[in-house]
């Protein structure tokens, strides 16, 4: 997501959209290992997910360690669709459906995967429609170029871990550059603190202060701005950017996806990046994320251009939605 001297603007912009999608994921886990009808049919360390025994990944729920595991009924295979993880692997936390997302309702499963469908060129109504007294957004429309994308949360590479104390995970930002965002989850915020490569010393960028991507609880009418500079090395070029992240939680309601409907909050993030050496080459991006309790980010819209009103019909440069 960094601007690189001599690098095309388009490549830099594409990375920003990847960043926000991978902020927080309730991940799916490893490959299934056997058929089942209930959790007790599976080996220790596995749960029954859609008739398949699936390994349970390590999940950070944000809960104090002394609270112990969630009650067994919160992990049962018979849970309702709105309480299940993205892969149907049972709930990773207990959602109370109160139109805000607490830290404990955004579990982060390092080592897990989540599946999305990605398409371009759609028009999405971000104002939504009133249905039974609630705002409802519809993302069921298919794009002509829809294709699957798998996101994964990884441990911070060992060669760089000491530079990012308290880091929770790393997530791919741009495949072409091999850059991974370094994120830290605290009881009150989810923060971007750096960018690294998996290969030692190829990319290593650090922020002067953590960038709050989400502050908990994520609730309508909340807003905040983080100004920070980022510097370091990327593909052997020195980078120094001034950046601003303006976050506005716009509304709460229900998001209709092709196979399920989820309660969500709609979050807008305006990302502005300015190279210190040339402020005339600054870029701005507008992203809209639908965040659901116990699922994390279930959909994201990257606006094509600069929307004048946050709650309007927006032409999308990219639409990503949870694929069940």
PADREN-857777 format. One record per residue: x, y, z of N, C-alpha, C in turn. Coordinates in steps of 0.2 Angstrom, whole numbers, always signed. Last residue first. Layout:
((X, Y, Z), (X, Y, Z), (X, Y, Z))
...
//
This chain:
((-100, -91, +4), (-101, -97, +8), (-101, -103, +4))
((-90, -77, +3), (-92, -83, -1), (-93, -89, +3))
((-92, -60, +6), (-91, -67, +9), (-94, -72, +4))
((-86, -49, -7), (-91, -51, -2), (-90, -58, +0))
((-80, -34, -15), (-79, -41, -12), (-84, -43, -7))
((-79, -24, -29), (-83, -27, -24), (-81, -34, -21))
((-71, -10, -36), (-70, -17, -34), (-76, -19, -28))
((-76, +2, -40), (-69, -1, -43), (-69, -8, -42))
((-93, +5, -41), (-87, +1, -38), (-81, +0, -42))
((-103, +19, -39), (-100, +14, -44), (-93, +11, -41))
((-115, +20, -27), (-108, +21, -28), (-106, +16, -34))
((-129, +29, -21), (-127, +24, -26), (-120, +25, -28))
((-125, +35, -4), (-128, +36, -11), (-126, +29, -15))
((-118, +40, +8), (-124, +36, +8), (-128, +37, +1))
((-108, +50, +7), (-106, +43, +9), (-112, +38, +8))
((-107, +60, -7), (-111, +58, -2), (-110, +51, +0))
((-98, +60, -17), (-99, +66, -14), (-103, +65, -7))
((-85, +49, -20), (-92, +50, -19), (-93, +56, -15))
((-73, +49, -31), (-74, +52, -25), (-81, +53, -24))
((-69, +33, -40), (-69, +40, -39), (-70, +43, -32))
((-76, +20, -35), (-73, +22, -41), (-74, +29, -42))
((-74, +12, -19), (-77, +17, -24), (-73, +19, -30))
((-74, -4, -14), (-69, +1, -16), (-73, +6, -21))
((-83, -12, -2), (-84, -8, -8), (-78, -3, -9))
((-84, -28, +6), (-81, -22, +5), (-82, -19, -2))
((-90, -39, +18), (-90, -36, +12), (-86, -30, +12))
((-87, -44, +31), (-91, -49, +26), (-91, -46, +19))
((-76, -43, +43), (-78, -40, +37), (-81, -45, +32))
((-83, -53, +56), (-78, -48, +54), (-80, -45, +48))
((-91, -62, +63), (-88, -64, +56), (-83, -59, +54))
((-95, -57, +75), (-92, -64, +75), (-90, -66, +68))
((-104, -45, +68), (-102, -48, +74), (-100, -55, +73))
((-98, -38, +53), (-103, -41, +56), (-100, -45, +62))
((-96, -24, +42), (-93, -28, +48), (-99, -31, +52))
((-93, -18, +27), (-98, -21, +31), (-95, -26, +36))
((-84, -3, +21), (-84, -10, +24), (-90, -12, +28))
((-79, +6, +9), (-84, +5, +13), (-84, -2, +15))
((-66, +19, +4), (-68, +12, +5), (-74, +11, +10))
((-58, +29, -6), (-64, +29, -2), (-66, +21, -2))
((-42, +37, -7), (-46, +32, -9), (-52, +31, -4))
((-30, +48, -15), (-36, +47, -10), (-40, +41, -12))
((-13, +53, -16), (-19, +49, -18), (-24, +49, -13))
((+0, +65, -22), (-4, +62, -17), (-10, +58, -20))
((+9, +72, -29), (+8, +65, -31), (+3, +61, -26))
((+12, +84, -23), (+8, +84, -28), (+6, +77, -31))
((+22, +81, -13), (+15, +81, -11), (+10, +82, -17))
((+36, +73, -13), (+32, +76, -19), (+25, +76, -17))
((+42, +69, -2), (+46, +72, -7), (+42, +75, -12))
((+32, +62, +5), (+35, +68, +8), (+39, +72, +3))
((+17, +57, -4), (+25, +56, -3), (+28, +63, +0))
((+2, +54, +4), (+6, +59, +1), (+14, +58, +2))
((-14, +47, +5), (-7, +46, +5), (-3, +51, +1))
((-29, +44, +13), (-25, +49, +10), (-18, +47, +10))
((-43, +35, +14), (-36, +34, +15), (-33, +39, +10))
((-58, +33, +23), (-55, +38, +18), (-47, +37, +19))
((-70, +21, +26), (-63, +23, +27), (-60, +27, +21))
((-85, +18, +33), (-82, +21, +28), (-75, +23, +30))
((-95, +4, +38), (-89, +9, +40), (-86, +11, +34))
((-110, -2, +44), (-107, +0, +38), (-101, +6, +40))
((-113, -17, +53), (-112, -10, +53), (-108, -8, +47))
((-126, -30, +51), (-119, -27, +50), (-119, -20, +52))
((-133, -46, +51), (-133, -39, +54), (-126, -36, +54))
((-135, -55, +36), (-131, -54, +42), (-133, -47, +45))
((-141, -68, +26), (-142, -61, +28), (-139, -60, +35))
((-135, -79, +13), (-137, -77, +19), (-138, -70, +20))
((-131, -80, -1), (-134, -86, +3), (-136, -85, +10))
((-129, -68, -6), (-132, -73, -10), (-135, -79, -6))
((-133, -56, +7), (-128, -59, +2), (-132, -65, -1))
((-139, -41, +14), (-141, -47, +10), (-136, -50, +6))
((-136, -34, +30), (-133, -35, +23), (-136, -42, +20))
((-145, -23, +40), (-144, -30, +38), (-141, -30, +31))
((-138, -11, +51), (-143, -14, +47), (-142, -21, +46))
((-131, +6, +54), (-131, -2, +56), (-138, -4, +52))
((-119, +18, +48), (-125, +15, +50), (-125, +8, +52))
((-105, +23, +48), (-111, +27, +45), (-118, +25, +48))
((-91, +28, +55), (-96, +22, +56), (-103, +25, +54))
((-77, +33, +48), (-83, +35, +50), (-88, +29, +50))
((-60, +37, +48), (-65, +32, +49), (-71, +35, +51))
((-46, +42, +39), (-52, +45, +42), (-57, +39, +42))
((-29, +42, +39), (-35, +37, +39), (-41, +40, +43))
((-16, +48, +30), (-21, +50, +35), (-27, +45, +34))
((+2, +50, +29), (-4, +47, +28), (-9, +49, +33))
((+17, +53, +21), (+13, +56, +26), (+6, +53, +24))
((+31, +42, +18), (+25, +45, +16), (+21, +48, +22))
((+46, +37, +12), (+43, +41, +17), (+37, +44, +15))
((+57, +23, +8), (+50, +26, +7), (+49, +31, +13))
((+70, +18, -2), (+68, +21, +4), (+61, +24, +3))
((+71, +2, -10), (+70, +9, -11), (+67, +12, -4))
((+71, -12, -9), (+77, -8, -9), (+77, -1, -11))
((+58, -15, -7), (+61, -17, -13), (+67, -13, -14))
((+57, -3, +4), (+53, -7, +1), (+56, -9, -6))
((+61, +3, +21), (+63, +1, +14), (+58, -4, +11))
((+54, +18, +29), (+58, +11, +29), (+59, +10, +22))
((+39, +25, +36), (+45, +25, +33), (+49, +19, +33))
((+25, +35, +38), (+27, +28, +37), (+34, +29, +33))
((+16, +46, +49), (+20, +45, +44), (+23, +38, +44))
((-2, +49, +52), (+5, +46, +54), (+9, +46, +48))
((-17, +53, +59), (-12, +55, +55), (-5, +52, +57))
((-33, +46, +60), (-26, +45, +62), (-21, +48, +57))
((-49, +50, +66), (-44, +51, +61), (-37, +50, +64))
((-66, +45, +68), (-59, +46, +71), (-54, +47, +65))
((-83, +42, +74), (-78, +44, +69), (-71, +46, +72))
((-99, +35, +76), (-92, +35, +79), (-88, +37, +73))
((-111, +32, +71), (-110, +39, +73), (-103, +40, +76))
((-112, +15, +76), (-114, +21, +72), (-113, +27, +75))
((-97, +6, +82), (-104, +8, +82), (-106, +14, +78))
((-87, -4, +87), (-88, -1, +81), (-96, +0, +81))
((-81, -1, +104), (-85, -5, +99), (-86, -1, +93))
((-65, -1, +95), (-71, -4, +98), (-74, -1, +104))
((-59, +6, +80), (-60, +6, +87), (-66, +3, +90))
((-49, +1, +66), (-56, +0, +70), (-55, +2, +77))
((-37, +7, +63), (-42, +5, +58), (-49, +4, +60))
((-26, +18, +69), (-32, +14, +71), (-37, +13, +65))
((-10, +16, +67), (-15, +18, +64), (-22, +14, +66))
((+3, +20, +79), (-2, +15, +76), (-7, +18, +73))
((+16, +30, +73), (+11, +29, +78), (+6, +24, +75))
((+25, +29, +62), (+27, +33, +68), (+22, +32, +74))
((+26, +13, +55), (+22, +19, +56), (+25, +22, +63))
((+38, +5, +45), (+35, +6, +51), (+32, +13, +52))
((+43, -8, +33), (+41, -1, +34), (+38, -1, +41))
((+52, -18, +24), (+52, -16, +31), (+50, -9, +32))
((+56, -30, +12), (+52, -24, +14), (+51, -24, +21))
((+68, -38, +13), (+66, -35, +7), (+61, -29, +8))
((+72, -44, +25), (+75, -37, +23), (+73, -35, +16))
((+67, -60, +21), (+70, -56, +25), (+73, -50, +22))
((+51, -63, +14), (+58, -63, +13), (+62, -58, +17))
((+39, -57, +17), (+40, -64, +20), (+48, -65, +19))
((+39, -40, +21), (+39, -45, +16), (+41, -52, +20))
((+28, -28, +29), (+35, -32, +29), (+34, -36, +23))
((+23, -13, +38), (+22, -17, +32), (+29, -21, +31))
((+14, -8, +53), (+20, -9, +48), (+18, -13, +42))
((+2, -6, +60), (+9, -4, +63), (+15, -4, +59))
((-15, -4, +62), (-9, -5, +57), (-3, -2, +60))
((-26, -11, +75), (-21, -6, +72), (-16, -8, +67))
((-40, -10, +83), (-36, -15, +78), (-32, -10, +74))
((-44, -7, +100), (-43, -5, +93), (-39, -11, +89))
((-45, -12, +113), (-49, -6, +111), (-49, -4, +104))
((-37, -23, +116), (-44, -23, +118), (-48, -17, +116))
((-29, -24, +100), (-29, -23, +107), (-36, -23, +110))
((-20, -31, +87), (-26, -31, +90), (-26, -30, +98))
((-10, -25, +74), (-10, -27, +81), (-17, -26, +84))
((-2, -30, +59), (-8, -28, +63), (-7, -30, +70))
((+6, -27, +44), (+7, -30, +51), (+2, -26, +56))
((+4, -32, +27), (+3, -27, +33), (+3, -31, +40))
((+16, -37, +16), (+11, -39, +21), (+10, -34, +26))
((+20, -38, -2), (+20, -35, +5), (+14, -37, +9))
((+24, -43, -15), (+25, -47, -9), (+25, -43, -2))
((+20, -36, -26), (+26, -33, -22), (+28, -38, -16))
((+9, -43, -30), (+15, -41, -35), (+21, -39, -31))
((+1, -44, -19), (+4, -50, -21), (+10, -48, -26))
((-1, -33, -6), (+0, -33, -13), (+4, -39, -15))
((-5, -38, +7), (-7, -32, +5), (-7, -32, -3))
((-8, -52, +18), (-6, -49, +12), (-9, -43, +10))
((-5, -49, +35), (-10, -51, +30), (-7, -48, +24))
((+0, -54, +52), (+2, -51, +45), (-3, -53, +40))
((-4, -52, +69), (-4, -55, +63), (-2, -51, +57))
((-1, -44, +81), (-5, -50, +81), (-5, -55, +75))
((+13, -36, +90), (+9, -38, +83), (+5, -44, +84))
((+21, -34, +100), (+14, -34, +101), (+10, -35, +95))
((+33, -25, +91), (+31, -28, +98), (+24, -28, +98))
((+41, -26, +78), (+34, -24, +79), (+31, -28, +86))
((+54, -30, +78), (+53, -23, +76), (+46, -21, +77))
((+53, -44, +80), (+56, -40, +85), (+55, -32, +84))
((+49, -49, +67), (+45, -49, +73), (+47, -44, +78))
((+57, -51, +56), (+55, -45, +57), (+51, -44, +64))
((+59, -65, +55), (+65, -60, +55), (+63, -53, +56))
((+47, -71, +57), (+51, -71, +62), (+57, -66, +62))
((+32, -63, +51), (+39, -67, +49), (+44, -66, +55))
((+18, -64, +60), (+23, -60, +58), (+29, -64, +57))
((+6, -77, +55), (+11, -74, +60), (+15, -69, +57))
((-8, -73, +44), (-1, -76, +46), (+2, -73, +52))
((-23, -75, +37), (-19, -72, +42), (-13, -76, +44))
((-29, -75, +20), (-26, -79, +26), (-22, -74, +30))
((-41, -76, +7), (-37, -72, +12), (-35, -76, +18))
((-45, -80, -9), (-44, -83, -2), (-39, -79, +2))
((-57, -77, -21), (-51, -75, -18), (-51, -78, -11))
((-65, -81, -36), (-64, -82, -29), (-57, -79, -27))
((-74, -68, -46), (-69, -74, -46), (-67, -75, -38))
((-84, -60, -58), (-83, -62, -51), (-78, -68, -51))
((-86, -52, -70), (-79, -55, -69), (-78, -58, -61))
((-99, -48, -69), (-97, -52, -75), (-90, -55, -74))
((-106, -49, -53), (-102, -46, -58), (-100, -50, -63))
((-122, -51, -46), (-116, -54, -48), (-112, -49, -53))
((-131, -45, -32), (-130, -44, -39), (-123, -47, -40))
((-132, -45, -18), (-133, -51, -21), (-131, -51, -29))
((-131, -35, -8), (-125, -37, -12), (-126, -43, -16))
((-141, -23, -1), (-141, -29, -5), (-135, -30, -9))
((-146, -18, +15), (-142, -17, +9), (-141, -24, +6))
((-158, -10, +25), (-156, -17, +22), (-152, -15, +16))
((-163, -4, +41), (-159, -3, +34), (-157, -9, +32))
((-178, -8, +48), (-171, -8, +48), (-169, -7, +41))
((-192, -9, +48), (-189, -4, +52), (-182, -4, +53))
((-194, -18, +37), (-196, -20, +44), (-193, -16, +49))
((-183, -10, +28), (-186, -16, +28), (-188, -18, +35))
((-177, +3, +18), (-180, +1, +25), (-184, -5, +24))
((-162, +1, +9), (-169, +2, +9), (-172, +0, +16))
((-146, +10, +6), (-150, +5, +8), (-158, +6, +7))
((-136, +18, +2), (-141, +21, +7), (-145, +16, +10))
((-128, +12, -7), (-125, +12, +0), (-130, +15, +5))
((-130, +3, -20), (-134, +8, -16), (-132, +7, -9))
((-118, +0, -32), (-121, -2, -26), (-124, +4, -22))
((-114, -6, -48), (-117, +0, -44), (-120, -2, -38))
((-99, -14, -53), (-106, -14, -51), (-108, -7, -48))
((-85, -16, -57), (-90, -12, -62), (-97, -13, -60))
((-80, -32, -52), (-79, -25, -53), (-85, -22, -57))
((-78, -45, -38), (-80, -42, -45), (-79, -35, -45))
((-75, -59, -29), (-72, -52, -30), (-75, -51, -37))
((-79, -68, -14), (-80, -67, -22), (-79, -60, -23))
((-69, -76, -2), (-73, -70, -4), (-74, -71, -12))
((-65, -86, +12), (-66, -86, +5), (-71, -80, +3))
((-52, -87, +24), (-58, -85, +22), (-59, -84, +15))
((-42, -96, +35), (-43, -94, +29), (-50, -92, +28))
((-29, -96, +49), (-35, -98, +46), (-36, -94, +39))
((-19, -91, +55), (-18, -97, +52), (-24, -99, +48))
((-28, -83, +68), (-21, -83, +64), (-20, -90, +62))
((-42, -76, +69), (-40, -83, +69), (-33, -83, +64))
((-50, -66, +79), (-45, -66, +74), (-42, -72, +74))
((-67, -60, +83), (-61, -65, +84), (-57, -65, +78))
((-76, -49, +87), (-72, -49, +81), (-66, -54, +83))
((-82, -48, +99), (-86, -50, +94), (-82, -50, +87))
((-74, -42, +108), (-75, -49, +109), (-79, -52, +103))
((-75, -29, +104), (-69, -32, +102), (-70, -40, +103))
((-92, -27, +97), (-87, -26, +102), (-80, -30, +100))
((-101, -19, +86), (-96, -24, +86), (-91, -23, +91))
((-119, -16, +85), (-112, -13, +86), (-107, -19, +87))
((-131, -21, +85), (-130, -16, +80), (-123, -12, +82))
((-133, -32, +93), (-135, -25, +96), (-133, -19, +91))
((-131, -46, +93), (-135, -43, +88), (-138, -36, +90))
((-123, -54, +100), (-129, -52, +103), (-133, -47, +99))
((-113, -68, +97), (-116, -62, +94), (-122, -60, +98))
((-100, -76, +103), (-107, -76, +104), (-110, -69, +102))
((-88, -84, +92), (-90, -80, +98), (-98, -80, +98))
((-88, -93, +82), (-82, -91, +85), (-82, -87, +91))
((-100, -105, +78), (-98, -98, +79), (-92, -98, +83))
((-96, -117, +64), (-99, -115, +71), (-97, -108, +73))
((-92, -117, +51), (-88, -121, +56), (-90, -120, +63))
((-95, -110, +40), (-100, -115, +43), (-97, -119, +48))
((-86, -102, +36), (-86, -108, +33), (-91, -113, +35))
((-88, -91, +44), (-89, -90, +37), (-89, -97, +33))
((-98, -97, +59), (-92, -94, +55), (-93, -94, +48))
((-114, -93, +64), (-109, -98, +62), (-103, -94, +59))
((-125, -86, +67), (-121, -87, +72), (-115, -91, +70))
((-134, -86, +56), (-131, -80, +58), (-126, -80, +63))
((-138, -100, +56), (-133, -97, +51), (-130, -91, +53))
((-138, -107, +73), (-141, -104, +67), (-136, -101, +62))
((-129, -122, +78), (-131, -115, +78), (-134, -112, +72))
((-126, -136, +78), (-133, -134, +76), (-135, -127, +77))
((-114, -137, +82), (-115, -137, +75), (-122, -135, +73))
((-109, -126, +96), (-113, -132, +93), (-114, -131, +86))
((-103, -116, +102), (-99, -119, +97), (-103, -125, +94))
((-111, -112, +112), (-109, -107, +108), (-105, -110, +102))
((-112, -123, +121), (-118, -122, +116), (-116, -116, +111))
((-101, -122, +129), (-101, -127, +123), (-107, -126, +118))
((-95, -105, +131), (-99, -111, +133), (-100, -116, +127))
((-77, -102, +128), (-84, -100, +127), (-89, -106, +129))
((-64, -104, +140), (-67, -105, +134), (-75, -103, +134))
((-59, -91, +152), (-60, -98, +149), (-63, -98, +143))
((-56, -79, +158), (-63, -80, +157), (-64, -87, +154))
((-42, -77, +158), (-45, -80, +164), (-53, -81, +163))
((-39, -70, +147), (-37, -77, +147), (-41, -80, +153))
((-52, -59, +140), (-46, -60, +145), (-45, -68, +146))
((-55, -59, +122), (-57, -60, +129), (-51, -61, +134))
((-51, -59, +109), (-51, -52, +113), (-53, -53, +120))
((-50, -70, +103), (-57, -68, +104), (-57, -61, +107))
((-40, -78, +92), (-40, -73, +97), (-47, -69, +97))
((-39, -95, +89), (-43, -89, +88), (-42, -84, +94))
((-32, -108, +80), (-31, -104, +86), (-34, -97, +85))
((-44, -119, +72), (-38, -114, +72), (-38, -110, +78))
((-49, -135, +72), (-50, -129, +75), (-44, -125, +75))
((-52, -145, +57), (-47, -143, +63), (-49, -136, +65))
((-67, -153, +54), (-63, -148, +52), (-58, -146, +58))
((-77, -165, +47), (-73, -164, +53), (-68, -159, +51))
((-93, -161, +40), (-86, -163, +39), (-82, -161, +45))
((-106, -156, +40), (-105, -164, +40), (-97, -166, +38))
((-103, -143, +43), (-107, -145, +37), (-105, -152, +35))
((-92, -147, +54), (-94, -141, +51), (-97, -143, +44))
((-87, -152, +70), (-91, -154, +64), (-94, -148, +61))
((-70, -149, +75), (-77, -149, +76), (-81, -150, +69))
((-55, -155, +83), (-59, -154, +77), (-66, -152, +79))
((-48, -158, +95), (-46, -152, +91), (-49, -151, +84))
((-51, -176, +93), (-50, -170, +98), (-46, -164, +93))
((-62, -180, +79), (-56, -181, +84), (-55, -175, +88))
((-80, -181, +79), (-73, -179, +76), (-68, -180, +82))
((-92, -184, +84), (-89, -188, +79), (-82, -187, +77))
((-95, -173, +92), (-92, -179, +95), (-90, -184, +91))
((-101, -164, +83), (-94, -163, +85), (-91, -169, +88))
((-110, -173, +71), (-110, -169, +77), (-102, -168, +79))
((-108, -180, +59), (-115, -177, +60), (-115, -173, +66))
((-95, -182, +47), (-98, -182, +54), (-105, -179, +53))
((-80, -186, +38), (-87, -185, +38), (-90, -185, +45))
((-64, -178, +38), (-68, -184, +39), (-75, -181, +39))
((-55, -166, +37), (-52, -173, +37), (-57, -179, +38))
((-53, -151, +28), (-57, -155, +32), (-54, -162, +32))
((-39, -139, +30), (-43, -144, +26), (-47, -149, +30))
((-41, -127, +43), (-37, -131, +38), (-42, -135, +34))
((-50, -111, +44), (-47, -117, +47), (-43, -121, +41))
((-58, -99, +43), (-61, -106, +41), (-57, -112, +44))
((-58, -84, +53), (-56, -89, +48), (-59, -96, +48))
((-64, -69, +53), (-66, -76, +57), (-64, -81, +52))
((-53, -56, +51), (-56, -62, +48), (-58, -67, +53))
((-48, -40, +49), (-50, -45, +54), (-54, -50, +51))
((-41, -34, +37), (-40, -32, +44), (-42, -37, +49))
((-42, -37, +24), (-39, -42, +28), (-38, -39, +35))
((-47, -26, +17), (-51, -32, +17), (-48, -37, +22))
((-38, -16, +18), (-44, -16, +22), (-48, -22, +23))
((-28, -21, +9), (-26, -19, +16), (-33, -20, +20))
((-34, -20, -4), (-32, -27, -1), (-31, -26, +7))
((-34, -7, -6), (-41, -10, -5), (-39, -17, -2))
((-21, -3, -7), (-25, -1, -1), (-31, -5, +0))
((-16, -9, -19), (-14, -12, -12), (-19, -9, -6))
((-21, -1, -29), (-23, -8, -28), (-22, -11, -21))
((-13, +11, -27), (-20, +11, -26), (-23, +4, -25))
((+0, +6, -32), (-1, +8, -25), (-8, +8, -23))
((-3, +3, -45), (-1, -2, -41), (-2, +0, -34))
((-7, +16, -50), (-12, +11, -50), (-10, +5, -45))
((+6, +23, -51), (+0, +25, -46), (-5, +19, -45))
((+21, +14, -53), (+15, +17, -56), (+9, +18, -50))
((+36, +21, -45), (+31, +15, -46), (+25, +18, -48))
((+45, +31, -42), (+45, +28, -49), (+40, +22, -50))
((+44, +27, -25), (+47, +31, -30), (+48, +28, -37))
((+29, +20, -20), (+36, +19, -21), (+38, +24, -26))
((+17, +21, -7), (+19, +24, -14), (+27, +23, -14))
((+11, +6, +0), (+15, +11, +0), (+16, +14, -7))
((+4, -6, +0), (+0, +0, +0), (+4, +6, +0))
//
